[in-house]
Amino acid sequence: MRKEDQNNFCIFTTALDYIEQNLCSEFTQEDIAAVCYCSLSALQKLWRYATR
């Protein structure tokens, strides 16, 4: 697996973990991006790619 793919996988799983842990709370896409240490646009691109 390429280093970039590994990084994207870590970001995606971190985002999913955060969403699961905070289902009963309000949060934004910006909150998720901050937890993942990435930009909002990078998170959105990754999410679209992973869920298509």
C-alpha positions in Angstrom: 0.0 0.0 0.0 1.3 3.4 -0.9 2.1 5.9 1.8 -0.6 8.3 0.5 -3.2 5.5 0.6 -2.2 4.6 4.2 -2.5 8.3 5.2 -5.9 8.6 3.6 -7.1 5.4 5.3 -6.0 6.8 8.7 -7.9 10.0 8.0 -11.0 8.2 7.0 -11.0 5.9 9.9 -10.3 8.7 12.3 -13.3 10.6 10.8 -15.5 7.6 11.2 -14.4 7.1 14.8 -15.1 10.7 15.6 -18.6 10.6 14.1 -19.4 7.4 16.0 -18.2 8.8 19.3 -20.2 12.1 18.8 -23.4 10.9 17.2 -25.5 12.4 20.0 -23.6 15.8 19.8 -23.6 18.5 17.3 -20.5 18.7 15.2 -19.5 20.2 11.8 -17.4 19.0 9.0 -14.8 21.5 10.2 -14.7 19.7 13.6 -14.0 16.4 11.9 -11.3 17.9 9.7 -9.6 19.4 12.7 -9.6 16.0 14.5 -8.1 14.4 11.4 -5.4 17.2 11.1 -6.4 17.9 7.5 -8.2 20.6 5.6 -11.9 20.6 5.1 -11.5 20.3 1.3 -9.1 17.3 1.7 -11.6 15.6 4.0 -14.5 16.3 1.6 -12.5 14.9 -1.4 -11.5 11.8 0.5 -15.0 11.2 1.7 -16.4 11.5 -1.8 -13.8 9.1 -3.1 -14.3 6.5 -0.3 -18.1 6.5 -0.4 -18.8 6.5 -4.2 
